[in-house]
Amino acid sequence: MTWTGYGWSDATGLEDIRPQLLDVYAEVYADRLGEEFHSDARFDERLGWNTEVPGFAAVVAYMDTIPAGYAYGCTL
């Protein structure tokens, strides 16, 4: 098992990993995806809004080549 990470300091790299973030989100919230706030579409919308804020940054952790988790945030 090998852990690696991928990070960026703004939204420029998001499109490369956005599908992976959505897949992880869908797995974590599988039992709540039917709720409007927790739907894939709403998460994708919120993710997009966050990338527009100055100071956006994200990191994705991989186990071998499989995304295992992520964290993102922006300057308040």
C-alpha positions, -999 to +999 in steps of 0.1 A: +000+000+000+014+034-010+000+067+001+005+097-022-010+132-023-020+157-049-026+193-042-030+227-058-033+262-047-062+273-069-089+259-091-067+254-121-062+217-114-097+209-102-110+196-135-083+169-135-096+154-103-132+166-100-147+132-110-126+115-083-138+140-056-174+134-067-168+096-065-154+098-030-183+121-019-209+097-034-193+068-015-192+086+018-227+100+016-243+071-003-271+068+023-280+105+020-276+113-017-314+114-020-315+144+003-313+177-017-284+192+003-263+160+000-270+152-036-240+149-060-252+179-080-254+201-049-219+190-037-205+197-072-222+232-071-207+240-036-173+228-047-174+251-077-184+281-055-154+274-032-130+274-061-140+309-069-129+322-035-093+336-033-071+312-013-088+280-024-066+250-019-072+212-019-054+180-014-063+144-023-049+113-007-045+082-027-040+046-017-019+033-046-040+049-075-074+049-057-086+082-041-090+075-004-100+110+008-097+147+003-098+180+021-103+215+006-109+250+019-105+287+012-095+318+030-122+334+050 
